[in-house]
Amino acid sequence: MKIVAVSDNHGDRKIIEAIVDKYAGNFDGIFHCGDSEFSQDDPLINKLHIVVGNMDFSEFPTDETSRIDDEQVLVTHGHLQDVNNGLLNLELFARSKNATIVLFGHTHQLGVTQDNGVLFVNPGSISYPRGQYASIGGTYAVITADAEHYQVQYYSRSLEPVNKLQFLFTK
């Protein structure tokens, strides 16, 4: 399984279009974790698994689950699970959906962790990053899963891997 996670572009359509152009058709899915600010009729959304963020005014779902190979991928923005105050609510929500991989945004800060066999990935904001890695200028994540491992590689807005931001987790 190989997927892309992106979030919080806040109307910056060109960067999402560049990511779709690079990965569509070669990956199992491109997941947008909300705050796209895209209209419901934008043709670009047909190439994404997309959810609503707190700054979206379209009728996107609040969350979506997708079965890809042996993985149950949950995507949500995170504001409804109060991710600014920790991951407990998100973890409980993920367990209710039997998720093995959880993709979320909202904080504009990239982060990845594994808890009790569930991988949590925040790709950071592609357009308005915050926190320790804000100087990169925006990030998204590529997640690869095989029978034994999860690998998470972060990429910059120039669609290049950020060498110091590659993580390997054992299932």
Secondary structure, DSSP 8 states (H G I E B T S, - for coil): -EEEEE---TT-HHHHHHHHHHHTTTSSEEEE-S-----TT-GGGGGSEE---TT--S---SEEEEEETTEEEEEE-SGGGTGGG-SHHHHHHHHHTT-SEEE--SSS--EEEEETTEEEEE---SSS--STTGGG--EEEEEEE-SSEEEEEEEETTS-EEEEEEEEEE-
